[in-house]
Structure formats: C-alpha cells, structure tokens
Amino acid sequence: MRADGVVQEVTTSGKQIVSALVERVGAQRCGLWFGDQTSLSLTDGMLSVRVPNDFYREWLSANFRDELVACCRELTGQTPSVTFVVGAIADEDGEGSASTTASLRPTVEATPESVSRTGHSASTNSPREDQPATASPAAVSKRVDDGAPRRQFATFDEFLVGTTNRIAHSTALTVAEQPGSLTPLYYYGPTGVGKTHLLESIWSAVSAARPRTRSLFLSAEQFTSFFLEALHHSGLPSFRRKYRSVELLIIDDIHFFCGKQATAVELLHTIDTLLRNGRQVVLAGDAAPAELQALGPELTSRLAGGMVCPIQPADHSVRQGIVRQLADRHRLELPDDVVQMIAGRLTDHARQLSGAIHRLHAAARATGESVTLAMAERELADMTMHNGQVIQLAEIEKAVCDVFGLRPDSLRSDRKSRAVSQPRMLAMWLARKHTRRALSEIGDFFGRRSHTTVISAQKRVHHWMAEGSALGGVEPTWTAEEAIRRVEAKLRAS
C-alpha cells in the first residue's frame, strides 16, 4: 500500500502466497493481517514481507513465519528465508489495484452511540479528513460537540427487580458505589433480560457521582471497529493509551468477539492492564464463560475469575411492572386484566412487552377507543398465539418422571442405570429445546453435572432420533421421538 492509502498490485508470487495462506489460516485471519497494509515479494529464495510498523513485524514474525515458509515450499518446492521490513509500501507502477489483497481485508462499520460524560467519544484517535465515509471516533466527538443529541442512558430507578435479577442488580449497585470492588463483573443471559440496562445504570450512577472519572461505555462491535482503525491507520499506541488508562470500562455484547482472534487478544491485554491497576471492568454477553470457548481460554478464565452473574427472563411480577411502566411512559391506561394478559402470554423478553405496548398505543390513537381486554386480544393476536407460558426445568423434570414412572428425585440422583440415565438425557435435551437456560445451569439442576455432560446428552439424543432406535432398558419401550412426543404432550397439558 502506498503512503496515501492506495492499494498496490503485488507480484504474482505474492498473490499466490496470499491465496495459499488463506487455505491454511482462513480468509478472515489472513485478511486482518495480510490486507493492504502488507506486501509480499519472493525473489531468489528470499521472501520479503513489508509491514507498516514494528507491531506488525513482531506479530507476523511470531505467528505467521512458519505458515509463510510452508506456503512458499508448497508453491516452489524450496524453503525460503523470511525477512520482515518495516516501511511504507511503494507503488511501482503508479496505480493501485484493489483486486489483489484488498478483498481479504475485513470490513467493520463503526456506528458508535456511546460517548463519555465529558463529551468525548469512546476513543481518542485523530481525525482523518481523507476518510469521510468512516464513522471515526473523531467524527463522533465532533457531532457531540456540535450539539447533536446524546444517547439517553438508563438508570437504576427504572430497573425493576425480581427473583431472576436480584443478585445482578445488587452487584451493579455495589460496583456503582465502589468501582473496582468487583472486577471484572460479567453479566450473561438471553436477549431482553436487562443486561444493557444494568450496564447503562452503572455508567449513569458513576458519571453522576464521580463526573471526573475516566470511563468508557461501548459495544463489542465498536471496540472492534476502533481497534481495526488503529491497527490499519491511526496507530495502536494512542488506542492503547486510551483504553488502558480508564478507571471504568464497560463493554456490551462480548460474544461478538468470538472468532475475532486479534481483537480478543487486544481485549485480553486491555483487561489485564486494568485489573493490575485495580480498575473496574464490566462486561455483558449472551452465554456463560464456559460456553464462550471461541474467545480463547485466557479471556474466558479472566471472566470466570471475576464476578459472574446470570440473568434469567423476568418473572411474572416483573413483567407486570414492565408493562405498567411502559404504559405510563406512553400515557396509556391499561386495565388490570390487560396487564395480566400481556404479562402472562408474552414471556420471552422485555422487547416483546415493549412491542405490545407500542401496538396498543397506536391502535388506541387510530381508533379512539379505550384499551379493553377484547381489544388487546384482537390487536395482539399474532404476537400471543405463538407465545405460551415459560417452561421451567422443574416442569420438564416432573413431566419426564411422570411419563417414565420414575420417582421425582430420580433424574438428580447418581443412578447410572439406563432406566434413569436415558430419561435424564432426554430431560437435558428438552431443557435445551424449551428453555433459555445455560448448559451449566441445566447440568447443575440435574444433579450438579458438568456442562459437557449436557452436551453429550444432546448428541446421544440426536443420534437416537437419527437412528430411530428404541430406548434400551426403559419400560415401556419407545423410540426417542415417541418418548419426546409424550413428554411434550404432558408439558402442554400441565
């Protein structure tokens, strides 16, 4: 790549090496490190890799030297020597070619919403006037300074506490009052259970009580975008100074980092630096640390070593409170029977409830009629017909035991006979199908078993269903599909 950012055309050998490297390490990883920032040249048994800075040189030498040698050996039959040269890539023919390696470079759009309370965006990269199409941090900062409306962050006052989120709420209050006391703090659970609300509440509380605190709130996608921008253009030193010097770092949706090795490594070192300095790190994702193996063992171990708080879907009383809160926000009067109907039938997540209130508000304004139970059932028919009551693990356990004639505590016991182990595996499979519980939670419920036991049970049940074989050692003798059908019928009837 030339100094002005135009992609140069590499030699034919360079193209072939990049293509061979894609086969070895994958297009995403290759595109990240061998995009338009690098140039490959193979001459007289010498492979020259031109890179933009010392970081690239050290990283590529440590992580890709063997792969590059293997690719050259595969193409030429010879083992080359490899040199890494730091410097701008000169354009020999005066024209750039976007058809060489530019197509491998990952494209990540940065659409940051969150800014610090001091008016700065979630990064300190310098403005780049030659890239107006990129939502750079500098551009975000300029929009804030120009008086554009800032994102409204949620507060603890708006958070409804119930049995499924009480511990998560308590830990959030502790962190907001004493940053650094529980670090890292990691929330996980399905969508719409209040993870982002708690993150924003911590941000709001710390910003109000300690306005001079250096803090950042951003999504995992934004962190990735800013990291790639720094990696390819503005430079890593300023990026690292910004992110590793804060007192409070909040990142949402960290499951987005799965499969993004370079970004996950950068996040790991950022977290390590902050933890060594006693800083507060708050993260949220959709799965337990044990289920995020794609992040790498080092990062998941950091999460597991902190305060891990699962958040389950809201219980009925909390859903009622959410419905009333949303209705008050829209100045919409809802009778108690309508509140009960909505909270009882829409049980997946809070966004369902919000959608229902939006629809009722629009219908009431369009027709001029008050909201009644009949009107609500008519307007929300398509939303409620596919949403039954939430199935609990205890209900699955009871249905399986009833169908197979087992004692109520059999599935949690240590008994390993097929008369118990096979119904237990079916129960775990049904728990994965009908609940949003994590693998570790299901294993813990059915006798404090590990999450790998639940995974194994899923595979066994899938095998039984594919083979159509009868369950051995179980009376009466059914196929897996027949047994599952009977248990699900029992669940529907309960």
VOGU-3710 file (C-alpha; in Angstrom, 3 decimals, decimal comma):
1> mradgvvqev> 0,000/0,000/0,000  1,302/3,473/-0,842  1,633/6,137/1,806  -1,554/7,781/0,524  -3,559/4,636/1,294  -3,917/3,286/-2,266  -3,606/-0,474/-2,533  -0,696/-1,534/-4,710  -0,505/-4,516/-7,007  1,713/-7,282/-5,606
11> ttsgkqivsa> 3,741/-9,683/-7,669  2,248/-12,900/-8,975  4,213/-14,867/-6,404  2,832/-12,606/-3,688  -0,724/-13,268/-4,824  -0,123/-16,998/-4,851  1,379/-16,934/-1,381  -1,605/-14,997/-0,024  -4,013/-17,451/-1,691  -2,143/-20,393/-0,179
21> lvervgaqrc> -2,147/-18,671/3,199  -5,912/-18,256/3,042  -6,221/-22,033/2,674  -4,083/-22,529/5,779  -5,330/-19,899/8,222  -8,691/-18,796/6,799  -9,784/-15,704/4,884  -10,766/-13,672/7,958  -7,477/-14,097/9,793  -5,442/-13,668/6,612
31> glwfgdqtsl> -7,429/-10,596/5,641  -6,796/-8,996/9,008  -3,001/-9,291/8,866  -2,263/-9,505/5,140  -4,601/-6,881/3,716  -3,495/-3,678/2,046  -1,020/-2,939/4,842  1,476/-5,617/3,743  3,371/-6,588/0,617  4,929/-9,982/-0,181
41> sltdgmlsvr> 7,815/-10,467/-2,588  9,619/-13,761/-3,292  12,961/-13,413/-5,102  15,894/-15,833/-5,307  14,766/-17,846/-2,296  14,177/-14,745/-0,183  10,650/-13,904/0,974  10,390/-10,225/1,869  7,358/-9,147/3,897  6,971/-5,368/4,024
51> vpndfyrewl> 4,905/-4,217/7,025  3,768/-0,775/8,255  5,181/-0,800/11,798  7,098/-2,720/14,461  3,934/-4,213/15,925  3,126/-5,873/12,607  6,723/-7,094/12,272  6,770/-8,706/15,706  3,301/-10,209/15,418  3,697/-11,652/11,920
61> sanfrdelva> 7,150/-12,990/12,706  5,900/-14,750/15,834  2,613/-16,044/14,436  2,922/-16,469/10,660  6,570/-17,196/9,830  6,100/-20,972/9,707  2,901/-20,678/7,644  4,594/-18,367/5,134  7,545/-20,740/4,767  5,192/-23,674/4,276
71> ccreltgqtp> 3,217/-21,805/1,615  6,391/-20,939/-0,315  7,630/-24,514/-0,047  4,291/-25,748/-1,336  4,399/-23,366/-4,328  8,081/-23,523/-5,287  9,420/-26,689/-3,712  12,077/-24,629/-1,917  12,387/-23,372/1,642  12,940/-19,608/1,595
81> svtfvvgaia> 14,447/-17,344/4,199  11,996/-14,746/5,503  12,670/-11,106/6,310  10,205/-8,571/7,690  10,830/-4,998/6,553  9,176/-2,003/8,227  8,257/0,823/5,883  5,648/2,302/3,569  4,832/0,152/0,562  5,953/1,878/-2,611
91> dedgegsast> 3,770/1,775/-5,719  5,976/0,840/-8,624  3,559/1,409/-11,480  1,807/4,455/-10,083  -1,590/2,751/-9,961  -3,314/0,886/-7,206  -5,075/-2,404/-7,730  -7,950/-3,205/-5,439  -8,138/-6,738/-6,844  -5,065/-8,099/-5,051
101> taslrptvea> -5,455/-8,405/-1,297  -7,929/-5,652/-0,537  -10,838/-8,078/-0,860  -9,459/-10,032/2,092  -9,485/-7,090/4,432  -12,391/-7,332/6,918  -14,977/-4,585/6,695  -16,435/-3,437/10,016  -18,663/-0,417/10,193  -18,272/1,677/13,315
111> tpesvsrtgh> -21,567/3,211/14,365  -20,824/4,298/17,924  -23,631/5,616/20,052  -21,982/5,870/23,431  -19,876/8,831/24,481  -18,247/9,765/27,761  -19,854/12,246/30,110  -17,057/14,698/29,380  -18,181/14,883/25,751  -15,537/12,619/24,251
121> sastnspred> -16,220/9,555/22,186  -15,110/6,053/23,057  -11,677/6,553/21,528  -9,072/9,247/21,040  -7,940/8,514/17,503  -7,017/11,568/15,460  -9,385/12,886/12,782  -8,844/11,567/9,285  -10,321/14,001/6,806  -9,394/11,733/3,902
131> qpataspaav> -11,877/9,085/5,160  -15,241/10,838/5,461  -17,186/7,612/4,926  -15,812/6,015/8,089  -17,615/6,752/11,343  -14,357/7,546/13,058  -14,210/8,403/16,757  -13,145/11,919/15,890  -16,249/12,362/13,777  -18,373/11,154/16,679
141> skrvddgapr> -16,712/13,608/19,024  -17,375/16,413/16,561  -21,047/15,515/16,330  -21,344/15,661/20,115  -19,552/18,986/20,336  -21,847/20,392/17,641  -24,819/19,845/19,909  -26,235/16,613/18,464  -28,495/14,783/20,938  -26,682/12,330/23,140
151> rqfatfdefl> -27,835/8,848/23,886  -30,080/8,694/26,936  -28,703/6,116/29,364  -30,933/4,078/31,646  -30,779/4,405/35,439  -31,291/2,166/38,444  -34,574/3,943/39,179  -36,070/2,444/36,023  -34,859/-1,109/36,692  -37,489/-3,499/38,077
161> vgttnriahs> -36,081/-6,081/40,496  -37,411/-9,621/40,781  -36,248/-13,075/41,749  -34,410/-13,627/38,450  -32,281/-10,482/38,548  -31,948/-9,590/42,237  -28,286/-10,627/42,573  -27,348/-8,927/39,307  -28,981/-5,707/40,487  -27,213/-5,873/43,846
171> taltvaeqpg> -23,782/-6,343/42,256  -24,419/-3,444/39,876  -25,204/-1,165/42,826  -22,032/-2,280/44,580  -19,882/-1,542/41,527  -21,532/1,841/41,005  -20,871/2,817/44,620  -17,369/1,316/44,836  -15,758/0,921/41,390  -13,048/-1,712/41,488
181> sltplyyygp> -14,665/-3,733/44,272  -15,983/-6,470/41,945  -13,841/-6,660/38,839  -14,287/-7,970/36,273  -18,064/-8,132/36,559  -19,719/-10,222/33,848  -23,462/-10,431/33,159  -24,872/-13,069/30,839  -28,303/-14,169/29,748  -30,667/-14,187/26,759
191> tgvgkthlle> -31,762/-11,046/24,977  -34,137/-8,658/26,687  -33,435/-9,598/30,324  -31,859/-6,278/31,350  -28,111/-6,722/30,814  -27,664/-3,495/28,871  -29,980/-1,678/31,293  -27,690/-2,591/34,188  -24,570/-1,556/32,265  -26,124/1,810/31,469
201> siwsavsaar> -27,275/2,209/35,060  -23,728/1,672/36,338  -22,496/4,212/33,803  -25,149/6,743/34,797  -24,537/6,328/38,535  -20,744/6,595/38,299  -20,970/9,578/35,932  -23,345/11,393/38,277  -21,411/10,665/41,479  -17,895/10,978/40,012
211> prtrslflsa> -18,088/13,160/36,900  -14,289/13,317/36,586  -13,930/9,528/36,391  -12,223/8,406/33,180  -14,729/5,913/31,832  -15,782/4,335/28,554  -19,016/2,628/27,530  -19,191/0,897/24,161  -20,329/-2,230/22,382  -18,018/-5,042/21,337
221> eqftsfflea> -18,592/-4,073/17,708  -17,423/-0,526/18,426  -14,318/-1,789/20,239  -13,545/-3,978/17,223  -14,060/-1,113/14,777  -11,815/1,266/16,700  -9,155/-1,422/17,147  -9,073/-2,181/13,418  -8,989/1,526/12,633  -5,987/1,920/14,928
231> lhhsglpsfr> -4,355/-1,227/13,582  -4,627/-0,246/9,935  -4,445/3,544/10,051  -4,177/5,733/13,124  -1,805/3,592/15,185  -2,066/1,324/18,212  -0,139/3,344/20,830  -2,812/6,045/21,178  -5,565/3,401/21,144  -3,908/1,521/23,969
241> rkyrsvelli> -3,191/4,642/25,995  -6,886/5,493/25,836  -8,355/2,110/26,648  -5,778/1,008/29,210  -5,800/4,207/31,257  -9,515/4,403/32,058  -10,922/3,821/35,526  -14,160/2,216/34,314  -14,509/0,170/31,116  -17,949/-1,154/30,129
251> iddihffcgk> -18,350/-3,346/27,028  -21,635/-4,880/25,913  -22,232/-7,990/23,746  -18,774/-9,518/24,130  -19,911/-12,677/22,311  -19,312/-10,529/19,203  -15,566/-11,133/19,777  -15,918/-14,887/19,175  -13,802/-15,842/16,181  -12,016/-12,463/16,119
261> qatavellht> -8,686/-13,627/17,444  -6,668/-10,431/17,140  -9,374/-8,285/18,750  -9,901/-10,819/21,546  -6,158/-10,793/22,290  -6,173/-6,992/22,402  -9,153/-7,057/24,788  -7,373/-9,630/26,980  -4,303/-7,415/27,377  -6,516/-4,377/27,985
271> idtllrngrq> -8,414/-6,175/30,749  -5,187/-7,482/32,299  -3,740/-3,965/32,436  -6,879/-2,566/34,049  -7,118/-5,381/36,595  -3,476/-4,936/37,620  -4,254/-1,309/38,351  -7,415/-2,095/40,302  -9,720/-0,611/37,686  -13,344/-1,622/37,174
281> vvlagdaapa> -14,284/-3,734/34,144  -17,935/-4,553/33,428  -18,885/-6,848/30,554  -22,063/-8,474/29,255  -22,734/-11,328/26,849  -25,282/-13,948/25,910  -23,604/-17,047/27,384  -21,673/-18,275/30,405  -17,856/-18,078/30,204  -17,623/-21,846/29,709
291> elqalgpelt> -19,735/-21,530/26,550  -17,551/-18,823/25,000  -14,574/-21,015/24,157  -14,152/-19,175/20,847  -12,884/-16,204/22,879  -9,881/-18,255/23,962  -9,119/-19,913/27,309  -7,205/-16,913/28,673  -10,079/-14,477/28,226  -12,771/-16,864/29,466
301> srlaggmvcp> -10,671/-17,624/32,544  -10,485/-13,892/33,299  -14,281/-13,727/33,136  -14,730/-16,819/35,303  -12,257/-15,442/37,847  -14,366/-12,354/38,476  -17,986/-11,909/39,490  -20,213/-13,835/37,074  -23,935/-13,026/37,274  -26,515/-14,903/35,202
311> iqpadhsvrq> -29,779/-13,080/34,480  -32,859/-15,092/33,622  -36,016/-13,905/31,844  -38,218/-11,776/34,096  -40,749/-13,496/36,309  -44,460/-12,700/36,109  -44,451/-9,912/38,697  -41,563/-8,119/36,981  -43,244/-8,462/33,581  -46,346/-6,849/35,061
321> givrqladrh> -44,236/-3,993/36,365  -42,569/-3,548/32,960  -45,955/-3,421/31,214  -47,237/-0,768/33,611  -44,016/1,228/33,334  -44,166/1,198/29,531  -47,849/2,119/29,534  -47,199/5,072/31,872  -44,428/6,226/29,563  -46,939/6,321/26,686
331> rlelpddvvq> -49,692/7,738/28,909  -51,762/4,697/28,049  -54,370/3,486/30,536  -54,408/-0,303/30,830  -56,938/-2,250/32,915  -55,513/-4,861/35,250  -56,849/-7,736/33,142  -54,972/-6,408/30,093  -51,760/-6,104/32,107  -52,237/-9,672/33,324
341> miagrltdha> -52,897/-10,938/29,804  -49,820/-9,305/28,296  -47,514/-10,337/31,139  -48,869/-13,872/31,109  -48,634/-14,535/27,377  -45,526/-12,623/26,290  -42,847/-14,284/28,368  -39,687/-14,330/26,256  -38,180/-10,895/26,863  -38,938/-7,259/27,643
351> rqlsgaihrl> -38,776/-6,206/23,988  -41,914/-8,251/23,339  -43,683/-6,297/26,024  -42,476/-3,019/24,567  -43,714/-4,040/21,119  -47,131/-4,907/22,538  -47,490/-1,530/24,261  -46,407/0,300/21,117  -49,055/-1,534/19,136  -51,832/-0,898/21,659
361> haaaratges> -50,873/2,775/21,858  -51,014/3,111/18,066  -54,334/1,242/17,876  -55,912/3,364/20,614  -54,873/6,576/18,861  -56,057/5,361/15,451  -59,480/4,128/16,595  -60,104/6,492/19,506  -61,296/3,616/21,694  -60,036/2,745/25,151
371> vtlamaerel> -57,940/-0,347/25,638  -60,025/-3,278/26,834  -59,221/-6,966/27,149  -61,156/-7,770/23,972  -59,416/-5,002/22,057  -55,964/-6,062/23,355  -56,550/-9,704/22,438  -57,625/-8,667/18,947  -54,680/-6,341/18,320  -52,074/-8,660/19,836
381> admtmhngqv> -53,421/-11,933/18,479  -50,467/-12,595/16,174  -47,994/-11,842/18,968  -49,607/-14,029/21,612  -50,628/-17,085/19,611  -47,038/-18,346/19,420  -46,050/-17,497/22,965  -47,075/-19,931/25,657  -46,007/-19,963/29,280  -42,307/-20,231/30,054
391> iqlaeiekav> -41,362/-23,848/30,734  -39,252/-24,318/33,831  -36,655/-27,038/34,432  -38,702/-28,411/37,300  -41,687/-28,843/34,962  -39,571/-30,797/32,481  -38,244/-32,963/35,301  -41,764/-33,710/36,558  -43,119/-34,478/33,072  -40,268/-36,890/32,292
401> cdvfglrpds> -40,628/-38,651/35,631  -44,413/-38,956/35,165  -44,090/-40,367/31,639  -41,429/-42,914/32,603  -42,896/-43,711/36,023  -39,826/-42,575/37,958  -39,504/-41,168/41,439  -39,457/-37,314/41,462  -35,799/-37,181/42,545  -34,517/-39,861/40,170
411> lrsdrksrav> -33,090/-37,554/37,493  -30,965/-35,699/40,051  -29,612/-38,872/41,653  -26,306/-40,623/40,964  -28,030/-43,679/39,500  -26,447/-44,690/36,182  -28,776/-47,458/35,067  -30,296/-46,943/31,630  -33,765/-46,815/33,208  -32,703/-43,475/34,740
421> sqprmlamwl> -29,804/-42,222/32,612  -31,734/-42,269/29,336  -34,744/-40,295/30,676  -32,208/-37,913/32,266  -30,575/-37,344/28,875  -33,999/-36,751/27,308  -34,750/-34,210/30,045  -31,499/-32,357/29,315  -32,292/-32,351/25,593  -35,777/-30,976/26,284
431> arkhtrrals> -34,302/-28,346/28,603  -32,080/-27,100/25,792  -35,043/-27,023/23,412  -37,671/-25,402/25,614  -35,703/-23,147/27,970  -33,045/-20,480/27,682  -31,001/-21,935/30,497  -27,239/-22,212/30,027  -25,555/-25,608/29,742  -24,003/-25,212/33,176
441> eigdffgrrs> -27,359/-24,376/34,754  -29,040/-27,425/33,220  -26,218/-29,685/34,361  -26,337/-28,217/37,856  -30,104/-28,723/38,068  -29,922/-32,381/37,061  -27,576/-33,499/39,817  -24,703/-30,991/39,670  -23,373/-32,388/36,411  -20,943/-30,528/34,162
451> httvisaqkr> -21,912/-28,647/31,003  -20,030/-31,267/28,957  -22,465/-33,890/30,265  -25,349/-31,831/28,864  -23,593/-31,545/25,502  -23,020/-35,303/25,474  -26,685/-35,912/26,298  -27,756/-33,719/23,378  -25,547/-35,662/20,991  -26,842/-39,003/22,264
461> vhhwmaegsa> -30,471/-37,983/21,857  -29,821/-36,622/18,360  -28,205/-39,970/17,498  -31,173/-41,934/18,838  -33,561/-39,823/16,806  -31,481/-40,166/13,631  -31,288/-43,939/14,045  -34,920/-44,319/15,099  -33,805/-46,846/17,676  -35,758/-47,795/20,771
471> lggveptwta> -34,583/-46,724/24,205  -32,917/-49,700/25,857  -33,627/-50,647/29,437  -36,667/-48,371/29,661  -40,239/-49,521/30,115  -42,357/-49,081/28,157  -40,140/-49,400/25,078  -40,368/-46,268/22,938  -38,226/-44,603/20,352  -36,664/-41,317/21,380
481> eeairrveak> -39,108/-39,377/19,189  -42,105/-41,123/20,729  -40,806/-40,507/24,257  -40,218/-36,823/23,485  -43,689/-36,506/21,955  -45,286/-37,950/25,106  -43,281/-35,682/27,433  -44,111/-32,568/25,382  -47,789/-33,518/25,423  -47,546/-33,774/29,199
491> lras> -45,937/-30,310/29,333  -48,702/-28,793/27,205  -51,367/-30,327/29,412  -49,812/-29,090/32,653
//
